[in-house]
């Protein structure tokens, strides 16, 4: 009798809990379904030598309520784009402004010196309050060279200025990625790091550092073992240590290397994982 009464008293509570959870789930599902997709950019270019109505390979970074996205626009079939686009929201994605990098390619307004550009990544330097889009400038798609550049915004991502050179050494530089140290207690707060590989030199890894909001960049540094790599994405820990996970150049392993002195020196690569494929 006692056991039965306990069971009976729990059943309505359990049923109520289940119905409550189902209600929350249904409400969340309906709310999610009610959200509308918002188009934040479209390809405006008409040059006849690329594939239009295309915007590809986006990268997005958020800091506070500001979200900046960047992407290739007008992709060429054999690599590169008519220009790099950007879209910025200052209210957590509710509304967006957008545009295209100036003085970048022959299709930009105003035009730049590069035939194409590619591989945009976006970063924010909290110390200097600068948004940066790093990208590759392709002068000649057949022979190169390919330079590494950044375009800077000092007004919260609402406009971007002309490009600043990170590396322009006449080589085929590839797979750039930029990140900044945004931890105010870090000894290297305000340092920004751009990684790329030099395809003209056995895919040599290169790291370049700026400490002034991307206005100037130091000479490219490499690892003591001159690692052959592709596709790294540096990350900054709160204590200022920079860790760079990256594939080896044969894409058979994931490697990693780091700097503990603000990008003055970089360690040898270490094995993080093997890449297995069927």
PEGIFEN-V313815 format. One line per field, one symbol per residue. ss: DSSP state (A for helix, B for strand, O for the rest). psi: psi as a letter, one per 20 degrees, with the letter a starting at -180 (. if undefined). A space follows every 10 residues. Layout:
ss=???
psi=???
//
This chain:
ss=OAAAAAAAAA AAAAAAAAAA AAAAAAAAAA AAAAOOOOOO OOOOOOOOOO BBBBBBBBBB BBBOOBBBBB BBBBBOOOOO BBBBBBBBBO OOOOOOBBBB OOOOBOOOOO OOOBOBBBBB BBBBBOOOOB BBBBBBBBOO OOOOOBBBBB BBBOOOOOOO OOBBBBBOOO OBBBBBBBBB OOOOOOOOOO OBBBBBBBOO OOOBBBBBBB OOOOOOOOOO BOOOOOOBBB BBBBBBOOOO OBBBBBBBOO OOBBBBBBBO OOOOOOOOOB BBBBOOOO
psi=gggghgghhh ghggghgghg ghgggggggg gghipppppi rqoiqjpijr orkporlqqq qqocipppqq qqpmpqhkqr rhrprqpppj lkjgqqqraq pqkfriiror qaiqhrrrlq qqrpohgilp qpoqrpoogo hhiaroqprq pqpjkkjhqq aqqppgpmjj rnqrlqpqqq ojohiqikpi pqppqrqnii lklpqpppqq jkkjhqqrqp qrqhjlqorp lqnqqprhji pppnqqqrii liqprqrrpj kkjhqqrqqq pgqqopq.
//
